[in-house]
């Protein structure tokens, strides 16, 4: 009995998007991936494939990664047409090969959105998300020695919602999954987590106006609340945050606040 037959390793066929740079047209390239352990993460599987490519003197596949713990949001891959792959509430680095079967064909692509131009292979430029955050500015609440948590009256329901929104890792899966390529869930998460806390109130109106305006200046599409964004989000952030952002933006705009 072979290793593949007894379930200890798998043989997979990968179809990977290869693109030399922004200007060069890309194409899907097929790679055979034998001897893959089901206990590997998806990124570890790509590491093995790259080691074999380098041993043959071929160019390795470029892909983004950093913490590999579902925290940084760098692992931005479309896997079989789904952002971050088949498991919900999971970043690509947390996806294990046991989610696939021996003999499977896997299609691996970069995020597909106008606002995320491909840099090389599976790497995209997500600088638009950084510019949205920068547009939000800072908070003017004084900082210093840690204050006793009980001294800041925050209703538990608000603190829970703020923490849920703050879980956003900025991976951009919501944009890639949205049929319109909207960044509304990302922007709403960043607006909401400060908008619910006392520390975020002084700049609340200005923040939402500036961030939404910056989002509109980038090459993102409009939000029609399809819901694919929350399904693709590895932190399962709700589209309720978009409703809150829209309400705050409307109030700030009608009040001529935000500057």
Secondary structure, DSSP 8 states (H G I E B T S, - for coil): --TTTTTSSEEEEEEEEE-SSSSS--EEEEEEEEEE-TTSBHHHHHHHHHHHHHHTT--------S-SSSSS-----EETTEET-SSTT--GGG-BGGGS-TT-EEEEE----TTS-EEETTEE--HHHHHHHHHH--------S---GGGS---HHHHHHHHHHHT-----HHHHHSTT---HHHHHHHHHHHHTSGGGSTTHHHHHHHHHHHHHHTT-------SHHHHH-TT---THHHHHHHHHHHHHHHTT---
